[in-house]
Amino acid sequence: MSAIALVGGLTTFLRPTTLDKLLLPLVSLAAGTLIGGAFFHMIPEGTAGLSALAAGIWLVGGFTTFLGLEQFLHWHQAHKASAKGRQPVTYLILIGDAIHNFIGGLSIASTFLINPQAGVVAWIAAAAHELPQELGDFGILVHGGFPRRRALFWNLVSALTFPLGAVLAYLVSQRLEVSGLVLFGAGNFIYIAASDLVPEIKAHKSLAAAATHFSFFAIGIALTMLLAIAHP
């Protein structure tokens, strides 16, 4: 699962001009998968074992925490020259991915412990979701100022929390309650998509560009929705 983060390396075979044309469509795709992943996968899973109030607190907590984190990153960026040229959303994507992958490791490993066959299905479903999202996240990092190799490296680092979560799930033998963390992660995914990515992809005067970005956004949502239907 962590190795899927390297899928962005495929873009190194592209010309810089070609990559520039693909960046915003990839950002659009990532926005769609973040929204779809949060609403079709993480929220239904997280709310299953919680009251409506508790679920709302965790969800809003994830959204609000990332707002505060972005505010801090904006302040930090203004006071540190070495951060020049990098958008705060790049760091939020890495942190959000790390949390998402950690929770994914917890939940999929727990499924394996209950039923190995179900665990395989869960992993395939998660991998299918990760492929478009990792491509989109790589595009966001490059668009936000990261060189391609550095973007690939940090994308891989954020993905290494998946085996960390899996090992932790194994050690506690399914006694860890992760419903709140799933909703917390959903909240930060919604924040990143709605606050940082959607404004980026809709700020274009060209109708053709707007249609392209909306199409990729819709594809991201459709992929996650179809995955939820196929593996409820």
C-alpha positions as CSV (number, residue, x, y, z in Angstrom):
1,M,0.0,0.0,0.0
2,S,2.8,2.4,0.8
3,A,4.5,1.7,-2.6
4,I,1.3,3.0,-4.3
5,A,2.5,6.5,-3.2
6,L,5.3,6.1,-5.8
7,V,2.7,6.1,-8.7
8,G,3.4,9.9,-9.1
9,G,6.8,8.9,-10.3
10,L,5.2,8.0,-13.6
11,T,5.0,11.7,-14.3
12,T,8.8,12.0,-14.5
13,F,8.6,10.6,-18.0
14,L,6.5,13.5,-19.1
15,R,7.7,16.8,-20.4
16,P,7.4,19.8,-18.1
17,T,4.9,21.4,-20.4
18,T,2.8,18.3,-20.5
19,L,2.9,18.0,-16.7
20,D,1.9,21.6,-16.3
21,K,-1.2,20.8,-18.4
22,L,-2.0,17.8,-16.2
23,L,-1.5,19.4,-12.8
24,L,-4.8,21.1,-12.3
25,P,-6.8,18.2,-13.7
26,L,-4.9,16.0,-11.1
27,V,-5.7,18.5,-8.4
28,S,-9.4,18.4,-9.5
29,L,-9.2,14.6,-9.4
30,A,-7.8,14.7,-5.9
31,A,-10.5,17.1,-4.7
32,G,-13.2,14.7,-6.0
33,T,-11.6,11.7,-4.3
34,L,-11.1,13.5,-1.0
35,I,-14.8,14.5,-1.0
36,G,-16.0,11.1,-2.2
37,G,-13.7,9.3,0.2
38,A,-14.9,11.3,3.2
39,F,-18.6,11.1,2.4
40,F,-18.9,7.6,0.9
41,H,-16.3,5.7,2.9
42,M,-15.0,7.4,6.1
43,I,-18.2,9.0,7.4
44,P,-20.4,5.9,7.0
45,E,-17.7,3.8,8.7
46,G,-17.0,6.3,11.5
47,T,-20.6,6.9,12.4
48,A,-21.5,3.3,12.7
49,G,-20.5,3.0,16.4
50,L,-21.0,6.5,17.6
51,S,-23.9,8.7,18.6
52,A,-24.9,11.6,16.2
53,L,-23.5,14.2,18.6
54,A,-20.2,12.4,19.1
55,A,-19.8,11.8,15.4
56,G,-20.4,15.5,14.7
57,I,-17.9,16.5,17.3
58,W,-15.2,14.3,15.7
59,L,-16.0,15.5,12.2
60,V,-16.1,19.2,13.0
61,G,-13.0,18.7,15.1
62,G,-11.1,17.4,12.1
63,F,-12.3,20.3,10.0
64,T,-11.5,22.9,12.6
65,T,-8.1,21.5,13.6
66,F,-6.9,21.7,10.0
67,L,-8.2,25.3,9.7
68,G,-6.1,26.2,12.7
69,L,-3.1,24.3,11.3
70,E,-3.4,26.1,8.0
71,Q,-3.6,29.4,9.8
72,F,-0.4,28.5,11.7
73,L,1.4,27.4,8.5
74,H,0.4,30.7,6.8
75,W,1.9,32.6,9.7
76,H,5.0,30.4,9.8
77,Q,5.5,30.8,6.1
78,A,5.4,34.6,6.4
79,H,8.2,34.5,9.0
80,K,10.5,31.9,7.5
81,A,12.2,32.5,4.2
82,S,13.0,28.9,3.5
83,A,9.3,28.2,3.2
84,K,9.0,30.6,0.3
85,G,7.2,29.3,-2.7
86,R,5.3,26.5,-1.0
87,Q,1.6,26.6,-0.4
88,P,0.4,25.5,3.1
89,V,-2.0,23.0,1.4
90,T,1.0,20.9,0.5
91,Y,1.8,20.3,4.1
92,L,-1.9,19.7,4.9
93,I,-2.0,17.1,2.2
94,L,1.0,15.3,3.6
95,I,-0.4,15.4,7.2
96,G,-3.9,14.5,6.1
97,D,-2.5,11.6,4.0
98,A,-0.4,10.4,7.0
99,I,-3.5,10.3,9.2
100,H,-5.6,8.7,6.5
101,N,-3.1,6.0,5.8
102,F,-2.6,5.3,9.5
103,I,-6.3,4.9,10.0
104,G,-6.4,2.7,6.8
105,G,-3.7,0.5,8.3
106,L,-5.7,0.1,11.5
107,S,-9.0,-0.8,9.8
108,I,-7.6,-3.1,7.1
109,A,-5.4,-5.0,9.5
110,S,-8.4,-5.4,11.9
111,T,-10.4,-6.8,9.0
112,F,-7.6,-9.3,8.3
113,L,-7.6,-10.4,11.9
114,I,-11.4,-11.1,11.7
115,N,-11.4,-12.7,8.2
116,P,-8.3,-12.9,6.0
117,Q,-10.5,-13.2,2.8
118,A,-12.4,-10.1,3.8
119,G,-9.1,-8.4,4.5
120,V,-7.9,-9.1,0.9
121,V,-11.1,-7.5,-0.5
122,A,-10.7,-4.5,1.9
123,W,-7.1,-4.0,0.7
124,I,-8.0,-4.2,-3.0
125,A,-10.8,-1.7,-2.4
126,A,-8.4,0.7,-0.5
127,A,-5.7,0.3,-3.2
128,A,-8.2,1.2,-6.0
129,H,-9.1,4.3,-4.0
130,E,-5.5,5.2,-3.4
131,L,-4.3,5.1,-7.0
132,P,-6.2,8.2,-8.3
133,Q,-5.8,10.0,-4.9
134,E,-2.0,9.5,-4.9
135,L,-1.7,10.8,-8.4
136,G,-3.8,13.8,-7.5
137,D,-1.8,14.4,-4.3
138,F,1.5,14.3,-6.2
139,G,0.1,16.9,-8.6
140,I,-0.9,19.1,-5.6
141,L,2.6,18.9,-4.1
142,V,4.2,19.8,-7.4
143,H,1.7,22.6,-8.0
144,G,2.3,23.9,-4.5
145,G,6.1,24.3,-5.1
146,F,7.7,20.9,-4.4
147,P,10.3,19.6,-6.9
148,R,9.1,16.3,-8.4
149,R,11.6,14.1,-6.6
150,R,11.0,15.8,-3.2
151,A,7.2,15.5,-3.8
152,L,7.6,11.8,-4.5
153,F,9.8,11.3,-1.4
154,W,7.4,13.0,1.0
155,N,4.4,11.3,-0.5
156,L,6.1,8.0,0.3
157,V,7.0,9.1,3.8
158,S,3.3,10.0,4.5
159,A,2.3,6.6,3.2
160,L,4.6,4.7,5.6
161,T,2.0,5.4,8.4
162,F,-0.1,2.6,6.8
163,P,2.1,-0.3,7.9
164,L,2.5,1.6,11.3
165,G,-1.2,1.5,11.8
166,A,-1.4,-2.1,10.7
167,V,1.2,-3.2,13.2
168,L,-0.5,-1.3,16.0
169,A,-3.9,-2.9,15.1
170,Y,-2.2,-6.3,15.3
171,L,-0.6,-5.5,18.7
172,V,-3.8,-4.4,20.3
173,S,-5.8,-7.2,18.7
174,Q,-8.8,-5.2,17.6
175,R,-9.4,-3.6,21.0
176,L,-8.6,-0.1,19.6
177,E,-11.7,2.1,18.9
178,V,-10.9,4.1,15.7
179,S,-14.4,5.4,14.8
180,G,-13.6,8.9,16.1
181,L,-10.3,9.0,14.2
182,V,-12.0,8.0,11.0
183,L,-14.4,11.0,11.3
184,F,-11.5,13.3,12.3
185,G,-9.7,12.3,9.1
186,A,-12.9,12.8,7.1
187,G,-13.2,16.3,8.5
188,N,-9.7,17.3,7.4
189,F,-10.3,15.8,4.0
190,I,-13.4,17.9,3.5
191,Y,-11.6,21.0,4.7
192,I,-8.7,20.5,2.3
193,A,-10.9,19.8,-0.7
194,A,-13.4,22.6,0.0
195,S,-11.1,25.3,1.3
196,D,-7.9,24.8,-0.7
197,L,-8.5,22.7,-3.8
198,V,-11.9,23.7,-5.1
199,P,-11.1,27.4,-5.2
200,E,-7.9,26.6,-7.1
201,I,-9.6,24.6,-9.8
202,K,-12.5,27.0,-10.4
203,A,-10.5,30.2,-10.7
204,H,-10.3,30.1,-14.5
205,K,-12.0,32.2,-17.2
206,S,-11.8,29.6,-19.9
207,L,-15.0,27.5,-20.2
208,A,-13.0,24.6,-21.6
209,A,-10.6,24.6,-18.7
210,A,-13.5,24.9,-16.2
211,A,-15.3,22.0,-17.9
212,T,-12.2,19.8,-17.8
213,H,-11.5,20.5,-14.1
214,F,-15.2,19.8,-13.2
215,S,-15.1,16.6,-15.2
216,F,-12.0,15.3,-13.3
217,F,-13.6,16.4,-10.0
218,A,-16.7,14.4,-11.0
219,I,-14.6,11.4,-12.0
220,G,-12.9,11.4,-8.6
221,I,-16.3,11.4,-6.8
222,A,-17.7,8.8,-9.2
223,L,-14.8,6.4,-8.6
224,T,-15.1,6.6,-4.8
225,M,-18.9,6.2,-5.1
226,L,-18.7,3.2,-7.4
227,L,-16.1,1.7,-5.0
228,A,-18.5,2.2,-2.1
229,I,-21.4,0.5,-4.1
230,A,-19.2,-2.4,-5.1
231,H,-17.8,-3.0,-1.6
232,P,-20.3,-1.6,0.9
